[in-house]
């Protein structure tokens, strides 16, 4: 059964993120070319396209891994083009990844707490001395993490080793680690990858729950049952260029979109190195 909800009218909502004619080349190859779109507050916006279309490169430009060669990126109307990843993360933009990046020897709770390090204000020596201020902050960090785990139905497994959980639950742990820092915008990079049909249906509910909690969502996903059910609007790119933009029902019937998806294979897109949800560099597994 579809989990699609009535799509809100977002025409008057504030524009959080704006990409204005951004482009980038690698070794003479034009990976993204003159791409423009807006993400409005409270929106679930899908960014789709065939493998190799440039979607991950777009994410990496938004999050500061790459600086666009052309165009501008604005956040709340202020230019953030080329800012370092940690500054983008601190501004309120966080992301997940195509492949799960959990700390293998840490519990679910510890993994989620790790996502809060940019919010912490205590110095190392305060932790060494176990000062009252450090204890108060530590308690607050754990409290925030448990609240997010409760939101994503993970509170009961908070003390379990994260990588021991089923694959779908591990996906939710990664989302929780991203959400715990209270971002305004979360970028989900193929969250349905590796999920079965039931897990994909649960993912739909999770994405709606994220939006209902006040977080705007930018979603890259190949699973069209997820994209068509949860998004308010969709941007389609092919060979780095935008070929369509509109409501899911419009995109579904667009002949250019149908043509762009003909003949695509199942190879994973591998366009760029990644950074962690908190903005720090993470080596590929």
Secondary structure as UniProt FT lines:
FT   TURN            11..12
FT   STRAND          15..26
FT   TURN            27..28
FT   STRAND          29..40
FT   TURN            41..42
FT   STRAND          44..48
FT   TURN            51..52
FT   HELIX           55..62
FT   TURN            63..64
FT   STRAND          70..75
FT   TURN            76..77
FT   STRAND          78..79
FT   TURN            81..82
FT   HELIX           85..91
FT   STRAND          93..95
FT   TURN            104..105
FT   HELIX           108..113
FT   HELIX           114..119
FT   HELIX           124..129
FT   HELIX           132..151
FT   TURN            152..153
FT   HELIX           155..157
FT   TURN            158..159
FT   HELIX           162..164
FT   HELIX           167..179
FT   TURN            180..181
FT   STRAND          185..189
FT   TURN            191..194
FT   HELIX           197..212
FT   TURN            213..214
FT   STRAND          216..220
FT   HELIX           224..230
FT   STRAND          233..238
FT   TURN            239..240
FT   STRAND          241..246
FT   HELIX           248..253
FT   HELIX           255..260
FT   TURN            261..263
FT   TURN            277..278
//
